[in-house]
């Protein structure tokens, strides 16, 4: 017997990968999205057993690409957090738990730390990656090799490392994303684009470069910081700073919302396909958020701090 179909409808639905849908809905069966479209169309297509009609906007779930710690912010359905950080504790939100590597001695790494890392990876019962903090080039090279061998994601902090050193060690690539709060020079931006490495931008001097990063086609995500407790607040801080600089780049608000959703999912290797996050699509995971955001410009409305009414994670409703 198939699971019942639950409909989540709202004045506006933002699937992210496609255009906004007025009077839209998301049809859900179990943990997956069946279809996204106009509410009337979905009611005619499926035998709906339950409907949640929300006031405001349904948007693909937010993804925190560098969790600052503590409980996930409103609307967050997945996040990148290091083991040992409270944000990495198991909970309803999905994501990747990154094992930190702090060893600065090649000898210590070979004698004990390498085996300890492999053991930790094998014992994890959820998606796991590696967060290398070490600056030792030999350890970095081996970490990159282990990531390729086990098919793991990598998370680096560009406030700790030089891009050239990471690239020389083989760390950069589509399997890696980089948290960054500092400015990046043109050569660094070019290298990140060449390697296909997503930048998880955090509030700081680096946000001044948002227009250049977008224009140069660098994949972007949003990471949180303690002073800005949630993903949309961090995105709004980027928006405010760009406007302070007197810039009005076209599509800024939409690009920020896309970075907070699809961009984060790509950074964690969780975008697209069956069970994918970051967009609302057929077969994707039924993980999305509902915000009390209304108006003619939906992406802009999300930048003005609307209340989160609920977060739906794998089909289960978690009221705000």
C-alpha positions in Angstrom: 0.0 0.0 0.0 1.5 3.3 -1.1 1.9 6.2 1.4 -0.6 9.0 1.5 -0.1 12.2 -0.4 0.3 15.3 1.6 -0.1 18.7 0.0 1.7 21.8 1.2 0.2 24.9 -0.4 0.9 28.7 -0.1 0.4 32.0 -1.8 3.8 31.6 -3.3 6.2 28.7 -3.9 9.9 29.2 -4.7 11.3 26.0 -6.2 14.6 27.8 -6.8 15.5 25.8 -10.0 12.4 27.2 -11.7 10.4 30.3 -11.6 8.1 31.2 -8.6 4.6 29.7 -8.6 1.7 31.8 -7.5 -0.9 29.9 -5.5 1.4 26.9 -5.7 1.9 23.7 -3.8 4.3 20.9 -3.1 2.9 17.3 -3.2 4.7 15.0 -0.8 4.7 11.3 -0.4 6.8 10.1 2.6 10.2 11.7 2.4 10.1 12.7 -1.2 8.6 15.4 -3.4 6.1 14.1 -6.0 5.5 17.3 -7.9 5.6 21.0 -7.6 3.1 23.2 -9.4 -0.1 25.2 -9.1 -2.3 24.1 -6.2 -5.4 23.4 -8.4 -3.4 21.3 -10.8 -2.0 19.1 -8.0 -5.3 18.7 -6.3 -6.7 17.4 -9.6 -3.7 15.1 -10.2 -3.4 13.4 -6.8 -5.7 11.9 -4.2 -4.6 14.2 -1.4 -5.3 12.9 2.1 -4.1 16.0 4.0 -3.3 19.6 3.1 -1.2 22.2 5.0 -2.1 25.6 3.7 0.5 28.1 4.8 0.3 31.9 4.7 3.4 33.3 3.1 6.0 31.6 1.0 7.3 28.0 0.7 11.0 27.9 -0.3 13.4 25.1 -0.8 15.2 24.4 2.5 18.1 26.5 3.5 21.6 24.9 3.7 24.2 26.3 6.1 27.5 25.7 4.3 29.6 26.5 7.4 27.6 26.2 10.7 28.7 28.6 13.4 27.5 26.3 16.2 24.4 25.6 18.2 21.0 24.6 16.9 20.3 25.1 13.2 18.7 28.4 12.3 15.1 28.8 11.0 14.4 27.1 7.8 17.7 25.2 7.7 17.4 21.6 6.5 21.1 20.7 6.2 24.4 22.1 7.3 28.2 21.6 7.3 29.6 21.3 10.8 32.7 19.9 12.4 32.6 17.0 14.8 33.1 18.3 18.3 31.0 21.3 17.5 27.4 21.3 19.0 26.1 22.0 15.4 27.4 18.6 14.4 25.2 16.7 16.9 22.6 14.4 15.3 19.3 16.0 14.7 16.5 16.3 12.2 18.5 18.5 9.9 20.7 16.6 7.4 24.1 17.6 6.2 27.7 16.5 6.5 29.7 16.1 9.7 33.4 17.0 9.0 36.2 15.3 11.0 38.8 18.0 11.9 42.4 17.3 11.2 44.7 19.5 13.3 47.9 17.4 13.3 50.9 19.6 12.4 53.5 16.8 12.5 54.0 14.4 9.7 55.4 11.8 12.0 52.5 12.0 14.5 50.1 11.8 11.5 51.7 8.6 10.2 52.1 7.0 13.6 48.6 7.5 15.0 46.4 10.3 13.7 45.9 8.9 10.2 44.5 5.6 11.5 42.4 7.4 14.0 40.8 9.4 11.2 40.1 6.4 9.1 38.5 4.7 12.1 36.3 7.7 12.8 35.2 7.8 9.2 34.3 4.1 9.1 32.3 4.4 12.4 30.1 7.3 11.3 26.5 6.4 10.5 25.8 9.6 8.5 27.4 11.6 5.7 31.0 12.5 6.8 33.8 14.6 5.4 37.2 16.0 6.4 38.0 19.5 7.6 41.8 19.9 7.4 43.2 22.6 9.7 46.8 21.5 9.4 49.2 23.5 7.4 51.7 20.6 7.0 51.9 20.0 3.2 52.5 16.2 3.6 49.5 15.8 5.9 47.3 17.9 3.5 48.3 15.8 0.6 47.4 12.6 2.4 44.1 14.1 3.5 43.3 14.9 -0.1 44.2 11.4 -1.1 42.0 9.9 1.7 39.1 12.1 0.6 39.4 10.8 -3.0 39.8 7.2 -1.8 36.7 7.2 0.4 34.7 9.6 -1.7 34.5 12.2 1.0 33.8 15.9 1.0 36.4 18.4 2.1 35.8 21.7 4.0 38.6 24.3 4.2 38.7 27.7 5.9 40.5 30.3 3.7 41.1 32.4 6.7 43.5 29.7 7.9 45.0 28.5 4.6 46.6 29.9 1.5 44.8 28.8 -1.7 48.1 28.1 -3.4 49.1 25.6 -0.7 45.7 23.9 -0.8 45.8 23.6 -4.5 49.4 22.2 -4.5 48.3 19.5 -2.0 45.4 18.5 -4.3 42.7 19.7 -1.8 40.7 22.0 -4.1 38.1 20.7 -6.5 34.3 20.1 -6.9 34.5 17.8 -3.9 35.7 20.7 -1.7 34.1 23.9 -0.5 35.8 26.8 1.1 34.5 29.0 3.9 35.7 32.5 3.5 35.3 35.9 5.3 38.4 37.6 3.8 38.8 39.4 0.5 40.1 37.2 -2.4 42.4 38.6 -5.0 41.7 38.1 -8.7 44.2 35.2 -9.0 42.5 33.4 -6.1 39.1 33.9 -7.6 40.3 32.6 -10.9 41.8 29.5 -9.2 38.6 28.7 -7.3 36.5 28.9 -10.5 39.0 26.8 -12.4 38.8 24.1 -9.7 35.1 24.3 -9.4 35.3 24.9 -5.6 32.3 26.5 -4.0 32.9 29.5 -1.7 30.8 29.6 1.4 30.8 33.3 2.1 30.6 34.4 5.7 30.0 38.0 7.0 33.3 39.9 6.9 35.4 41.9 4.5 35.0 39.3 1.8 31.3 40.2 1.3 32.5 43.4 -0.5 33.4 41.1 -3.4 30.0 39.5 -3.8 29.3 41.2 -7.2 32.7 40.2 -8.6 32.3 36.6 -7.4 28.9 36.4 -9.1 30.1 38.1 -12.3 33.1 35.7 -12.5 30.8 32.7 -12.1 32.3 31.3 -8.9 29.8 28.8 -7.2 28.6 30.5 -4.0 27.0 29.4 -0.7 26.3 31.1 2.6 27.9 30.2 5.9 26.7 31.5 9.3 28.6 33.4 11.9 27.8 33.9 15.6 26.9 37.5 15.1 24.4 36.6 12.4 22.5 33.6 13.8 20.9 32.2 10.7 21.5 31.7 6.9 19.0 34.3 5.7 20.3 36.9 8.2 23.8 36.3 6.8 22.5 36.7 3.3 20.8 39.9 4.3 24.1 41.2 5.8 25.8 40.6 2.4 22.9 42.5 0.8 23.2 45.4 3.2 27.0 45.7 2.7 26.7 45.6 -1.1 24.2 48.4 -1.0 26.3 50.4 1.4 29.0 50.3 -1.3 26.5 52.0 -3.6 26.1 48.9 -5.8 22.9 47.6 -7.3 23.8 44.4 -9.1 20.9 43.0 -11.1 19.3 39.9 -9.5 21.1 40.4 -6.2 18.3 39.1 -4.0 17.6 36.1 -6.1 21.3 35.2 -6.2 21.5 35.4 -2.4 18.5 33.1 -1.9 19.9 30.7 -4.5 23.3 30.7 -2.6 21.4 30.0 0.7 19.6 27.0 -0.8 21.0 25.4 -4.0 24.5 26.8 -3.4 24.8 25.2 0.0 23.4 21.9 -1.2 26.0 21.8 -4.0 28.8 22.7 -1.5 27.8 19.6 0.5 27.4 17.4 -2.5 23.7 17.0 -1.8 22.1 18.8 -4.8 19.9 17.4 -7.5 18.7 13.9 -8.3 16.7 11.5 -6.1 16.8 12.7 -2.5 18.6 15.9 -3.4 18.3 19.2 -1.5 18.5 22.8 -2.5 15.6 22.8 -5.0 12.0 21.6 -5.0 11.9 18.9 -7.7 10.3 15.5 -8.5 12.1 12.9 -6.4 14.0 15.4 -4.3 13.9 15.2 -0.5 10.8 16.9 0.9 12.8 19.4 2.9 11.7 23.0 2.7 10.8 26.0 4.8 7.8 28.3 5.1 8.4 32.0 5.8 5.8 34.7 6.4 7.1 36.6 3.4 4.7 38.3 1.0 4.8 40.8 -1.7 5.5 41.4 -5.4 9.2 40.6 -5.1 9.5 37.3 -3.2 13.3 37.1 -3.1 13.5 40.6 -1.7 10.9 39.7 0.9 13.1 36.9 2.2 15.9 39.4 2.7 13.8 41.5 5.2 13.7 39.0 8.1 10.3 37.4 7.8 9.3 35.0 10.5 9.8 31.3 9.8 6.5 29.5 10.3 7.8 25.9 9.9 10.6 23.8 8.6 9.7 20.6 6.8 12.4 18.0 7.0 12.1 14.7 5.0 8.3 15.2 5.0 7.9 15.9 8.7 6.7 19.3 9.9 8.7 21.1 12.6 6.8 24.2 13.7 8.9 27.3 14.4 
